[in-house]
């Protein structure tokens, strides 16, 4: 029951996306109806031309106006078909763009611990493949659904004045086709859901294995993983073929009943002309009989089109279910486009940090990193954060910059952290993680990342303060030396110094550093620390470290232990034990 309720909710959500398609989608859905009206006119004109030519022996010159009208109607329907297809496609693109923006906005608004619990391949698959799977539903299935709901009944109503038996036959046979299509469609929907799930698993496996390719090669697991990927690909192939098989079955059901309907009309008209069937009060004219025969296949054509695109609906529903599973809930496009929530600006100058009954859980599992901890750093205060590796120092710093979900009270100055916008946090709080990310480019480009408008002199000054020039000056290209993704080509200490140089291009109120002097020798550490303390004078500073020199230089230390923050009277003593 819960699963059925969930499916109905997903179906309603999928239909609620239709307004995002705007006027192009509305035009794409209306064009088939206009084309259907022209089709009736075309069939009447063609029946009149044939009836006058065959029954009355009218010359070609007398038929020329009707033939010209017939050609104009054919050309108009062709142009309308192209217009409707282009408009529906444009409306579908609008919906996909709006949905991708909403999902991407959701992805960016979540904290790193949210995305860390999800396979990056599954997230990418939902943003790309699953959203793309909605294209057929909006561009083809929705226009076909409206045409199939309106045109067969309208065609039957138009045919009734010409012959009520044929019109009644259309009204009785046309509803049977969607009924049997739905029966086949249930199986197609289940198969599409399994296929979408297999595609998500394959995407996740590919992304994860690509990220760990070097590790897999070093462990000799390359061949085994290739075989596993081949099995996953083969499973996806089988599921895809199962979806196609059910889609062909649905089309075969429609063709069978459509053929029966057309054959029934042809048989009735033929027997009526032979006077073997007499259900009419007046004789059936050649023009009326031709009109009925011409309209017979057209009555079922909208249903044929619907059957051809019926699997698009099943694929779209499976894609929506997969998006809901990856992102936990489906976004509301209207809410995603509404005005941003009210935020508060942080006051100028140095900011203090105040936490009360702060609780932080591990990203995976229920282990508590902090359990009701209290922290108070006055504006401009400086402190070291101590504790053994893995105790949660990095997680605490991430929470203080808004990158982790917390419970309890956490304020930056007088403002709760939840009321501070991301832009304000990025501007006022500087955070250097334990593994800073460097991108492919030059050393200068990586430093300038903190301030794209910084001049070359400012970048050079920042590099000098972070002691980057100490190693970059020995390189032939200096700061123009190219490096690879994640600092490839630099040592651990050099990567830290490049990332630290970014700090000197900013003007933060709070500075949070995670092992800023790791991998540095004693002389370089002392130089980097001296410049860092000079820069952070008057700013609030919290440094997670194992270094006795850093803790001693800051003067105040806090130890993370047992889920609480405890003051350390003499920082040097416990650090010597930890070393």
N, C-alpha and C positions, 0 to 999 in steps of 0.2 A: 504494500500500500504506500509506504513512504517513497519507494522507488518510482511508482506511478505519479505520485504528487510532485516529485522532483522533476520528472520528465515533462509534466504539464507546465510547471513553472518555467522550465527552460524553453519550452515552445512559446509561451507568452512573451518571454524576454526576447526571443529571436524575432517575433512579430513586432515587438515594440521598437526595434531598430529601424523600421521602415521609414518613419519621418526623417531620419538622418539622410535618406536618399534624396530629399528635396524634390524640386520640380522635375529633374530628369527622370527619376524613378516613376513619378506619377505619369509623366508623358509616355514612358516606356510601357506602362500598364494600360494606358488609354488607347494607344495606337492600334493594338489588335482588335479592339472593339470597332474603331472607325474602319479598319480594313475589312472587318466582317460585314459592315453595312455596305461597303463598296462591292463586296463579293456577291451579295444578293442582287445588287443592281447589275453586276456583270453577268450572273447566271440568267437573269431575266432578259438582258440584251442578247446574249448568245442563243437562248431558246427562241426569241423572236426572230433572229436572223435565220436560224435553221428552219423554223416553222414556215416562214415566208418563202424561203428558197426551195424547200422540199414540198411543202403542202400547197403553196400558191404559185410556185414557179416564178417568183419575182426576179426581175433582172438585176444584174450586179449594180447598175447605176442607182437603182432604188434602194439597195441595201448599203450603199456607201456611207451614209450618215451613221447608221447603226454600227457598221464595222469600225469607223473612226472612233465612235464612242467606246466600243469594246477595247480598242487598242489603248485609248487614253486611260480607261479604268485599269487595264493590266499594268500600264506604266506607273499609275498612281499607287497601286498596291505594292509594286516592287519598291518604289521610293519610300512608302510608309513602312515597309518591312525593314529596310536599312535604317530609317530614322528610329524606329522602335527599338531595334537591337542596340544601336549606338546610345540612345538615351538610357535604356535599362542598364547597359554596361557602365555608363557614367554615374548613374545613381548608385550602383553597387560599389563602385570605387569610392564614392563619398562615404558610404557606410563603413567600408573596410578601413578607410583612413581614419575616420572618427573613432572606430573601435580600437585600432592599433594605438592611437594617441591616448585613449583612456587606459588601455592596458599598460602602455609604457609609462604613463603618469603614475599609475598604481605601483609599477615596479620601482620607479625612482623614489616614490614617497615612502616605501617600506624601508625598514632598517636592514643592515647587512645580515643580521641573524635570520631574518625572514627568508631572504634569497639563499642563504647558506644551507637551509634545510631542503632545498629543491634543486633537482638536477638542472644545470644550465641548459642542457639540450632540450629538456621538456619545456622550459620557459621560452627558449628560442622557437621551438616547434609550435607552441601555442600562438606566439606573436606572428609567425610567418605562415606555416602550413595550415594550421587550424583556422586562422582568420581568412586565409585565401579560400578555404573550403566553403565559405559562405557565399562566394561569388555566384555559383550556379543557382543558389536558392533565390537571391534577389534579382539577378540579371535574367534568369530564364524561368525558374519555377513559378515565382509570383505572377508575372504576366501571363504565363500559361494557365495558372489556376483561375485567374479572373476570366480569361477567355473561355475556359472549359465550363465555368459556372454560368456564363451569360449566353454565349453564342449558340450552343446546341438548342436551348429552349427558345431563343429568339428565332433561329432558323426553322424550328418546328412550327412556331406560331405563324411565320411567314408562309410556310408550305400549306398549312391547313386550308386557307381559302382556295388554293389550287386543287387540293385533294385531301379530304379529312382523314382518309385511311392512312395515307403516307405520313401525314403529320402525327397521327396517333401512334404509328409504328415508331417514329423517331422518339416520341415522348416516353414510350415503354422500354425501348432497347438502350437508349443513351445512359440512363442511371445505372444499368447493370455493369457497365464497364468500370466506373470508379470503384464500385463495390468490390469486384474481383481484383482490381489493382491494389486496393487497400490490403486485401488478404495477402497478396504477394509482397506488398510493401512492408508489412510487419517483419517478415524475415529479412528483408533488405536492410531495415533499420538496425536490427540486432547485429547483422554481419558488418554494417558500416561502423557501428560502435566498437566492435572487436578490431576492425581494421585501423581505426583511429588510435586505439590504445596501443596496438602493435607499432604504429608509426611513432608514437610518442616514446615508447620504450627504445626503439631503434635510434631515435634522435638523441636521447639521453645517453645511451651506450656509446654512440659515436663521439659525442662531445667529451664525455668523461675519459674515454680511451685516448682521444687525441691529446687531451691535456696531460695525461700520464704516459705518453708514448715513450719518452726516454727511460722512465722507470721500468716500464714493461720490457723494453729491449734489454736493459741491464739485468733483469731477473730471468731472461730467457722465456718470457711469456708471449712473445710476438706471434708465434705460429698458433698457439692455443687461442689467443684472442681473435686472430683472423678466422679461425674455424667457428668460433662462437658468433662472430659478426655474420658469417655466411649462413649459419643456422637462423639467426634473427631475420636476415634478409629473405631467406626462403619462406619463413613463417609469414612475413608481410606479403610476399607474393601470393601465397595460397589464400590468405584472407582477402586480398584485393580481387582475385579471380572469383572467390565465392560471392563477393558483392556484385561483380559483373554478371555472374550466372543468374542471380536473383533478379537483377535489372532486366536481363533478356527475357526471363520468364514473365515479368510484368508486361513487357511489350508484346510478347506472344499472346497473352490473354486478351489484350486490347485488340490486336489485329484479328484474332479469331471472331470476337463478337462484332467488330466493325464489318468484317467480311460478310457475316451472317445478315447484318442489317442492310447492307448495300444489295446483297443477293435477294433478300426478301422484297425490297422495293422494285428491283428490276423484274422479278418474277410477277409481282402484282401488276405492274404496268403492262408487261407483255400479255398476261392473261386477260387483262381488261381490253386491250386492243383486239384480241382474238375472240372477244365476247364469251370467254369461258368463265369470267368473274364479272358480276354486275352488282356493285355495292354503291353506285352513284345514281343520283336522280337525273343527271344529264350526262351525255357522252364526254369522255375524256379527250380533250383536244390534243393535237400533236405538240403544240407549244407548252401546254400544261404538263404533259407527260415528260417532255424533254427537261422542263424546269425541275420536276421532281427527281429525275435521274441525275441531273447536274448537281443538285443540292445534296443527294444521298451521301456521297463520300465527304462532302464539306461539313456535314453535321458531325461526323466522327473525327474530322481532322483536328479540332482543338483538343479532343481527348487523346488523340495520337501524340500530339505535341506535349501534352501533360505527362503522358507515360514515358516519353523520351527523356524528360527531365525529372521524373519522379525520384530517381536515385539521388538527384542533387539535394532533395529535401532530407533524405536519410543521411547523406554525408554531412550536411550542415548540422543536423541535430546531434550526430556523433561528435562533430567538431566542437559544438557548444558545450556538450557534456565534458569533453576533455579540457576545455578552457576553464570551466567551473571547477574541475578537479585540481588543476594546477594553481589557479589563482584564488581558490577557496570560495569565492563568490563572483557573480557576474557583475560587471560595472554598469552603472546607470549613466548613459551618455548625457542626459540632461543635467544630472548632479555634477558630472565631471566638467561641464562647461559653465557651471554657475560661478559666481564671484568667490574668490578665496576667503577662507575663514579669517576672522579678526585675529591679528597678531599684535604684539607689543614690541616696541623698540627698546633696546637696552640703553641705559644711561651712558653718557660719555665717561672717559677715563678708565682707570683700572676697575675690574669687577671682582667681587668676592664669589666664592663657591660655598653654598650651604646645602647640606643634605641631612635629612632626618628620617630615621627608620627606613633607610634605603635597602631595597632587596633586588637582587639580580639573579636570574636563573641562567644556567648554562644553555647555549643554543640548542643542544640536543639533550633530551632527558630532563629530569626534574632536580638535578643537583643544584644547590644554592651556592652561588659564588659570594654574595653578600646576604646576610640575614639580619636586617634591622640595624645597619651601620649608620653612624653619625659622622659627618665631616664638616669642618668649618675652616675655610681659608679666607682671611680678611683681604680686602683689596690691596694688591701689591705684595701679598705674602708669598713666600717661596718654601717648598717642602719637597722632600724625596719620598717616594712610595716604594717600600721594601717588601720582600717576601720571596720565598723560593719559586723557581720556575713552575708554571702551570697552576699557580694559586689563584690567578684571575686579575693580575694587575692590568694587563692590556684590556681586558673586558671592562674593568672599572673606568679606565680612561675613555674608552669608546662610549660608555654610558654618559660620561660627563660632557661629551660633545654631541649627544643626542643620537648616537648610532646603535644603541641598545635599548630594548624595552626595560623599563624599571618600574618598581612599585615603591611607594613612599613619596617623600617630598624632596625635590631637587630644584634649587634655584641658582640662577646666575645673576648675582646682584639681587635686586628685589623682585625679579621676574621669574616665574616658573618656567622651566625649560620647554614645557609643552606649548607655551604661549609665544615662543620665539620662532620666527620663520627660519627656514633653512638658509636663505640668503643672509639673514642677520647673523646666524651662527657661523657661517663660513667667513663672514667679514670680521667678526669680533673674536672668534676663537681659532687659534692655530693649533693643529694637531699633527704631530709627526709620529706615525705608527712604527712599530718595530721592523716591519718590512715595507718601507716606502716604495711606491711604484714609480719606476722610470720608464719612459716610452722610447721608441725608436726615434733617433734624431741626434743632434749634437748636444754636448754638455751645456752649451749656452742656451739652447732651446729648452732643455729640461729645467734649468734654473729660471728662465723667463716665464715658465708656465704659471708661476705664482702671480705675475703681473705682466700681461702681454704688452703693456705700454711702457715698460721699463726701458731706459736707454742702455746702450752698451756699457757706458761708464757705471751705471747703477748695478748692472749684472756683474761686471768685473769686481766692483766693490763688495758685493754680496759673496762672490766666490772667494775673495781674499779673506773675508771675515770668517767663512766656514772652512778655511784652509783647503779649498779646492785647488787653488793655484799651486799649492805645494806639490801636487802630483800632475795637474794638467799642464803646468809650466814646463815640465820635462818632456811632454809629448810634442811631436812635430807640429801638430795643428792646434795645440793649446785648447782653448775652450771650444774650438770648432771641431774637435775630435768627435766622430760619430760613435754612438753606442747602440747596442741592440735593445730589444724589448726587455723590460725589467732589469735594465742596467747591465746587459750582457757585455762583457769586456772590462768591467770594473770589479774591484774586490768589494767585500762587504763593507769595509770601512769607507771606501771611496764612494760607494752608493749612498751611505748615510750622510756624508759630507755634502754631496750634491743636493740631496733632499733638504738638508739643514740650511743650505744657502738660500733656498726658496723663502725661508722664514724671514730673512733680512730684507726682502722686498715687500714685506707686509707691515701693517701697523695694528697688531691684535691687542686686545685687552687681557686675554687669558691665553697662556701658552701651556700646552699639554704635550709632553715628550715621552716617548717610550724607548728606552735604551739609546739615547742620542749619541753616546760615546762608545757604543759597542764596536769591537774589532779594531779599536785604535790603540796604538802604543802609548806609553805613559806620557811622553813629551807632547805628542799631538793631542792627547786627551786634555792635558792641562791647558794648551793653547785654545782649543775649541771651547772648553769650559769657561775660560776667562772671558772670551768674546761673547759667549752666550749669556753669562751673568751681566755683562755690561749692557747688552741689548735688552734684557728682561728687567732691568732696574725700573721700578715703578709699575711693573706689570705682575699679574698673578701667575705663578709658575708652579707646576706640579710635574715631577719627573719620576717615572718608574725606572729603577736602576738596580744593578747589583754592584755598582762601583762605590768603593769607600770614599774616593776623592770627591765624587759628585755629592754624596750624602753629607760629607763634612763641609763642603763648600756652601751647601744650601742652609745648613745649620739646624733645620727642623726635619724630622723624619717620622713617617707613619708606617706601621707594619700591618699588612693584610694577613690575618690569621684567624682561622675558625669562623670565617664569614663576617668578621668585624675588623674595623680599623682601630689599631691600638697605637698610642704614642710611644716613641722610642726615645728614652732619655738621652742616650749616648749613641748616636748612629754608628760610630766606627766599630764598636764592639761586636754587634750582631753581624755586621757585614764581614768581618774577618772570619767569623765562624762559617758564614754562608760560602765564602770563597773556598 
